[in-house]
Amino acid sequence: MDRRQFLQTTAAGALSRTLPAATRSGRRVGLIGCGWYGKSDLFRLVQVEPVEIVSLCDVDRDMLARAADMAATRQASHKRPKTYSDYREMLRQKDLDMVLIATPDHWHALTMIEACRSGVDIYCQKPISIDIVEGQAMLAAARKYNRVVQIGTQRRSTPHLIEARDTIVQPGKLGKIALVEIYCYYHMRATANPPDTAPPPNLDYERWTGPAPMRPYNSLVHPRGWRAFMEYGNGIVGDMCVHMLDMTRWMMNLGWPREVYSSGGILVDKASKANISDTQSATFDFGDVKVVWQHRTWGDAPDPDPKNAWGATFYGDKGTLKANVWNYDFKPASGTPVHKDVTMELEQYPEDKTEKELEKHVAPAIRGHMKDLLRAIDNRSRPVADIEQGYISTASCILANLSMKLGRSLQWDPARGQVVNDAEANRLLRRPYRQGYEHPTPESV
């Protein structure tokens, strides 16, 4: 059975099965990965549903303990969740209805697939995977085990962006959209070059590394700095482009790009230990719509407004829409411009005011994303950022990195899940796993 047949078969099997909806009160939740965004996701969920946080998992025991202490203060029962260092042990308890996954990217696939097997529904952070075959396996697992899976591309649940989509893009007020520029000009790439050291005693670095190549421990890696290294993620394209590409696809009802081309590299900051690109452009060719990405972690952004340093600009023959996490601006060729700012909800949710490191302007989007997931779970339906949508956006970004590496354009065949007539590129769709870890495939789940 080839990959296409396998995915079709598992999808058909999943749709033929029905499961009773979980009760809306007392839904039991666990979190795998207790860092910055894991806690942000978890505590937004607590705000919109009276869930019980049953268990937490992390390989950093200090981070795990802090998250458990916070959870005890934030949930109605005030119970301190059980804590685990091994996600498999946590899932074996069979005491969860739902799990949130917020590990580094290189751990998404193994944890998500095991969660599917354990019979829970899932919220998984973006990008879904570190390589394309992982993503195919994750999609196959979700369908095979009939799990509802929401991906953390929460632009699809951002209130002011929903308004822009529903009142401007979808009604055709931009006219024919032929070009969308998506971009990130944050100086977010690590610039330091600290020496390698022994890992801190609170971190199980062997387990943290997992299926990734074993690098000497470096203080840049943990916590939160691991995106500086391609061993654990897909650089700024995998981190930031995936959001804006996914938002564009959602707003315009776009599927797969026909072709992807990317160029760039480490052009300016050659002193840092980071090995991700500091400059990169990519063209996602959707036929008569071209979506063009640019990131640059040095120099000035084209727009002096810092709120426009990360976003998307839609160019139509009847107007232009500039959209980001803070606001949107619609400038029609004739007529009255429209501006809309993000609506923060600090009075409705006062915990947002004091929660450390919370992106307050993003909190409403996360809450909306969680509400959408809960509706999908109760209805056994597909959420707005279903795993298949996450797979398409993630794989497209990975193709951009592969194109830059190979120095040529890549044509994608969605039905076969392969690059067209390019054996070398297809070999790169699956990264090697470290000894002791088995790379998942659609057939193995």
VOGU-3710 file (C-alpha; in Angstrom, 3 decimals, decimal comma):
1> mdrrqflqtt> 0,000/0,000/0,000  1,463/3,370/-0,968  1,270/6,478/1,223  -1,714/7,956/-0,610  -3,739/4,768/-0,248  -2,779/4,491/3,418  -3,923/8,030/4,234  -7,180/7,550/2,333  -7,839/4,232/4,059  -7,168/5,527/7,558
11> aagalsrtlp> -9,257/8,642/6,948  -12,184/6,542/5,728  -11,853/4,246/8,717  -11,851/7,164/11,134  -14,967/8,718/9,633  -16,807/5,405/9,931  -16,309/5,334/13,688  -18,132/7,503/16,193  -17,268/8,197/19,801  -19,380/9,776/22,497
21> aatrsgrrvg> -18,594/13,428/23,142  -16,695/14,167/26,327  -18,657/15,888/29,051  -18,086/19,618/29,223  -17,457/19,616/32,969  -14,488/17,912/34,510  -12,591/17,333/31,274  -9,230/15,853/32,285  -6,204/17,514/30,730  -2,458/16,949/30,630
31> ligcgwygks> 0,433/19,027/29,319  3,643/17,711/27,735  6,257/20,464/27,670  5,897/22,962/30,529  7,825/25,914/29,145  6,663/29,343/28,029  3,952/28,544/25,500  2,870/25,308/27,104  1,752/27,225/30,173  0,255/30,010/28,044
41> dlfrlvqvep> -1,882/27,458/26,215  -2,858/25,534/29,343  -3,969/28,531/31,374  -5,996/29,995/28,503  -7,810/26,640/28,346  -8,533/26,859/32,072  -10,075/30,285/31,480  -12,666/29,012/28,998  -13,529/25,563/30,382  -13,615/24,094/33,922
51> veivslcdvd> -11,027/21,444/33,105  -9,069/19,483/35,657  -5,312/19,606/35,073  -4,464/16,029/35,980  -0,831/15,701/34,929  2,200/17,527/33,585  5,328/16,212/31,880  8,740/17,781/31,334  12,387/16,711/31,371  13,391/19,853/33,305
61> rdmlaraadm> 12,387/19,119/36,875  12,509/22,763/37,965  10,306/23,891/35,095  7,959/21,015/35,834  7,670/21,913/39,525  6,960/25,575/38,778  4,253/24,633/36,286  2,636/22,278/38,812  2,625/24,991/41,464  1,028/27,445/39,008
71> aatrqashkr> -1,564/24,904/37,926  -2,632/24,325/41,530  -3,372/28,021/41,934  -5,164/28,393/38,603  -7,596/25,475/38,590  -10,787/25,365/40,601  -9,883/22,236/42,578  -6,507/23,723/43,609  -5,077/20,220/43,295  -1,438/19,954/42,307
81> pktysdyrem> -1,185/17,864/39,129  0,807/14,673/39,008  4,222/15,167/37,405  6,178/12,965/35,016  9,495/13,070/33,217  8,423/10,468/30,617  5,363/11,254/28,478  4,786/7,541/27,826  4,330/6,852/31,522  1,961/9,792/31,787
91> lrqkdldmvl> -0,174/8,579/28,873  -0,189/4,984/30,170  -2,254/6,106/33,186  -5,333/6,419/30,919  -6,673/9,239/33,100  -6,786/11,987/30,453  -9,343/13,157/27,920  -7,104/15,693/26,265  -3,411/16,540/26,082  -1,558/19,704/25,106
101> iatpdhwhal> 1,857/19,293/23,441  4,327/22,170/23,655  7,693/20,457/23,450  10,486/21,625/21,140  9,633/20,772/17,532  11,812/17,674/17,332  9,615/15,953/19,925  6,186/16,788/18,434  5,755/13,701/16,282  6,565/11,005/18,835
111> tmieacrsgv> 4,500/12,572/21,612  1,514/13,340/19,383  1,381/9,873/17,827  1,582/8,213/21,247  -1,203/10,497/22,471  -3,357/9,383/19,525  -2,746/5,757/20,424  -3,702/6,426/24,039  -7,120/7,696/22,972  -6,948/11,390/23,877
121> diycqkpisi> -7,701/14,477/21,827  -4,840/16,850/21,203  -3,703/20,454/20,977  -0,234/20,455/19,383  1,962/23,476/18,926  3,152/24,495/15,481  4,962/23,580/13,312  3,615/20,078/13,571  6,874/18,316/12,715  10,559/18,652/12,015
131> divegqamla> 10,376/16,782/8,703  7,656/16,004/6,201  7,381/12,244/6,777  6,796/12,932/10,480  3,895/15,171/9,487  2,448/12,486/7,226  2,654/9,994/10,087  0,961/12,425/12,480  -1,915/12,999/10,066  -2,291/9,253/9,548
141> aarkynrvvq> -2,342/8,654/13,325  -4,992/11,304/13,929  -7,261/9,768/11,306  -6,571/6,145/12,233  -7,405/6,668/15,915  -10,210/9,186/15,242  -8,620/11,903/17,327  -9,522/15,593/17,182  -6,269/17,523/16,744  -5,927/21,294/16,800
151> igtqrrstph> -2,610/22,872/15,773  -1,408/26,066/17,457  -1,714/28,259/14,361  -4,021/30,548/16,274  -4,176/33,300/13,678  -7,231/31,321/12,490  -8,871/32,189/15,820  -7,635/35,789/16,178  -10,796/37,951/16,424  -9,646/40,940/14,367
161> lieardtivq> -8,172/38,652/11,684  -11,405/36,667/11,484  -13,127/40,004/10,912  -10,662/40,906/8,151  -11,192/37,551/6,484  -14,976/37,602/6,735  -15,622/41,252/5,894  -12,806/42,104/3,467  -11,063/39,124/1,886  -13,920/36,662/1,446
171> pgklgkialv> -16,469/39,231/0,138  -13,941/40,223/-2,538  -13,284/43,799/-1,425  -9,622/43,420/-2,418  -10,597/42,315/-5,902  -8,202/39,901/-7,531  -5,393/39,080/-5,098  -2,301/38,067/-7,046  0,453/38,711/-4,501  0,747/38,310/-0,752
181> eiycyyhmra> 3,911/39,374/1,003  4,549/37,683/4,339  7,511/38,671/6,477  9,326/38,846/9,798  11,981/41,432/10,596  12,403/40,709/14,306  16,010/40,544/15,494  15,172/37,191/17,028  18,130/35,045/15,982  20,619/34,257/18,755
191> tanppdtapp> 23,801/36,304/18,357  25,924/34,964/21,228  28,608/32,281/21,098  28,885/30,897/24,634  31,077/27,871/25,351  29,634/24,378/25,573  29,186/23,186/29,144  27,735/20,342/31,165  23,929/20,495/31,247  22,351/21,885/34,428
201> pnldyerwtg> 21,423/19,257/37,037  17,697/19,975/36,692  17,666/19,032/32,974  17,737/15,475/31,610  19,606/16,516/28,481  19,754/13,003/27,045  15,969/12,739/27,107  15,570/16,375/25,998  17,663/15,610/22,895  15,593/12,515/22,152
211> papmrpynsl> 15,572/11,646/18,422  17,641/14,703/17,437  21,418/14,561/16,891  23,336/14,773/20,159  25,044/18,162/20,373  27,216/19,243/23,292  25,013/21,131/25,728  25,044/24,892/25,316  23,272/27,551/27,341  21,699/28,908/24,149
221> vhprgwrafm> 19,590/25,764/23,860  17,508/25,692/27,034  15,171/27,200/27,924  13,592/28,710/24,795  16,775/29,130/22,747  16,669/25,816/20,913  15,204/27,428/17,780  18,688/28,770/17,046  19,657/25,292/15,865  18,358/23,366/12,851
231> eygngivgdm> 18,792/20,116/14,784  15,663/20,948/16,813  13,516/22,972/14,414  13,328/24,615/11,023  14,650/28,065/11,787  12,635/31,244/11,440  10,743/29,835/8,455  9,508/26,951/10,624  8,732/29,258/13,539  7,329/32,483/12,069
241> cvhmldmtrw> 6,616/31,892/8,374  4,352/28,949/9,201  1,982/31,300/11,053  1,690/33,840/8,255  1,580/31,277/5,451  -1,143/29,394/7,309  -3,057/32,630/7,901  -2,848/33,473/4,195  -4,016/30,004/3,164  -6,942/30,232/5,597
251> mmnlgwprev> -7,988/33,726/4,530  -7,865/32,847/0,822  -8,914/29,177/0,961  -5,605/28,046/-0,559  -4,450/24,432/-0,472  -0,951/23,258/-1,399  1,550/25,419/-3,275  2,442/23,947/-6,650  6,071/24,922/-6,335  8,376/26,345/-3,659
261> yssggilvdk> 11,629/28,210/-4,147  13,840/29,697/-1,445  17,255/31,304/-1,139  19,266/32,837/1,676  21,583/31,700/4,437  23,820/33,125/7,134  24,828/36,272/5,278  25,587/38,744/8,078  25,991/37,199/11,533  28,695/34,605/11,042
271> askanisdtq> 30,010/34,794/14,626  27,041/33,334/16,489  26,807/29,671/17,411  23,312/29,656/15,851  23,125/27,708/12,579  19,761/28,958/11,275  19,581/31,502/8,454  19,670/35,195/9,270  18,319/36,112/5,821  15,876/34,128/3,721
281> satfdfgdvk> 13,209/34,619/1,080  10,777/32,030/-0,248  8,137/32,002/-2,963  5,136/29,746/-2,521  3,537/29,430/-5,939  -0,216/28,790/-5,831  -0,707/29,372/-9,543  -2,225/32,806/-10,068  -1,412/33,734/-6,454  2,199/34,128/-5,334
291> vvwqhrtwgd> 2,939/34,213/-1,614  6,418/35,604/-0,945  8,152/35,288/2,442  11,072/37,366/3,697  12,905/37,316/6,987  15,923/39,293/8,014  17,269/39,369/11,580  19,457/42,413/11,037  19,005/45,982/9,825  15,849/48,062/9,688
301> apdpdpknaw> 12,394/46,755/8,810  10,742/48,344/5,743  7,917/49,687/7,932  9,049/51,799/10,934  6,009/50,701/12,986  7,242/47,772/15,106  3,766/46,236/15,019  4,234/45,715/11,276  7,529/43,856/11,639  5,734/40,491/11,429
311> gatfygdkgt> 2,674/40,086/9,280  1,174/39,835/5,805  0,222/42,297/3,086  -2,447/41,246/0,582  -2,324/43,106/-2,727  -5,522/43,146/-4,784  -6,511/45,191/-7,787  -9,191/46,929/-5,680  -7,261/47,476/-2,471  -4,553/46,407/-0,026
321> lkanvwnydf> -4,864/44,672/3,330  -2,059/44,704/5,875  -2,655/42,233/8,702  -0,680/41,263/11,806  -1,209/40,101/15,372  -1,810/43,675/16,552  -4,196/45,080/13,944  -5,278/45,236/10,333  -5,465/48,079/7,828  -7,621/47,950/4,717
331> kpasgtpvhk> -6,952/50,604/2,092  -9,410/50,357/-0,800  -8,595/51,862/-4,182  -11,622/54,073/-3,627  -13,622/54,527/-0,481  -12,930/54,772/3,231  -9,949/52,973/4,805  -10,634/50,614/7,729  -8,360/50,113/10,730  -8,977/47,620/13,531
341> dvtmeleqyp> -6,790/46,962/16,565  -6,570/43,769/18,565  -9,105/43,662/21,381  -7,395/42,532/24,549  -9,541/41,034/27,296  -7,722/42,081/30,436  -10,842/42,982/32,395  -12,695/39,782/31,498  -9,611/37,712/32,318  -7,637/39,613/34,994
351> edktekelek> -5,095/36,800/35,324  -3,685/37,997/32,007  -2,488/41,200/33,665  0,029/39,472/35,927  0,897/36,183/34,213  4,623/36,198/33,582  5,707/36,256/29,890  2,152/36,032/28,562  1,653/37,697/25,174  -1,422/39,621/26,300
361> hvapairghm> -2,406/40,585/22,764  -2,387/36,918/21,702  -4,333/35,573/24,688  -7,773/36,185/23,078  -6,688/34,194/20,025  -5,525/31,272/22,161  -8,816/31,294/24,057  -10,711/31,328/20,780  -8,578/28,475/19,494  -9,301/26,444/22,631
371> kdllraidnr> -13,050/27,093/22,360  -12,980/25,932/18,747  -11,129/22,766/19,756  -13,608/22,011/22,553  -16,545/22,409/20,145  -14,849/20,034/17,718  -14,227/17,490/20,470  -17,856/17,595/21,580  -19,072/17,264/17,993  -16,336/14,828/16,876
381> srpvadieqg> -15,612/17,217/14,008  -12,569/18,930/12,516  -11,315/22,092/14,261  -10,365/25,253/12,372  -6,645/24,378/12,511  -7,074/20,659/11,945  -3,948/18,503/11,743  -4,245/18,334/7,942  -4,063/22,121/7,660  -1,085/22,110/10,005
391> yistascila> 0,580/19,454/7,873  0,152/21,478/4,679  1,511/24,698/6,183  4,383/22,958/7,982  5,421/20,857/4,993  5,364/23,910/2,727  7,790/25,684/5,051  10,042/22,641/5,248  10,086/22,537/1,438  11,311/26,140/1,471
401> nlsmklgrsl> 14,267/25,144/3,646  14,999/22,143/1,429  14,874/24,374/-1,652  17,408/26,746/-0,088  19,647/23,813/0,827  19,481/22,274/-2,655  19,582/25,549/-4,561  16,604/24,760/-6,783  12,850/25,020/-6,992  10,780/22,072/-5,767
411> qwdpargqvv> 7,463/20,975/-7,256  5,164/19,139/-4,837  2,794/16,277/-5,549  0,242/16,277/-2,692  -1,329/12,974/-3,727  1,961/11,077/-3,521  3,439/13,187/-0,725  6,657/13,657/-2,667  8,705/16,168/-4,633  8,217/15,671/-8,361
421> ndaeanrllr> 11,156/14,037/-10,201  13,734/14,796/-7,516  15,133/11,746/-5,737  17,641/13,800/-3,760  14,939/16,085/-2,372  12,711/13,122/-1,517  15,501/11,560/0,521  15,515/14,725/2,620  11,820/14,463/3,476  12,809/12,229/6,376
431> rpyrqgyehp> 15,569/13,239/8,783  17,605/10,470/10,388  16,747/9,734/14,018  19,340/9,164/16,695  20,037/5,549/17,613  17,414/4,203/19,989  14,530/6,129/18,401  12,337/4,916/15,543  11,191/7,419/12,950  7,407/7,162/12,451
441> tpesv> 5,858/6,706/9,016  2,207/6,687/7,932  2,392/2,903/7,670  3,870/2,419/11,161  1,360/4,326/13,246
//
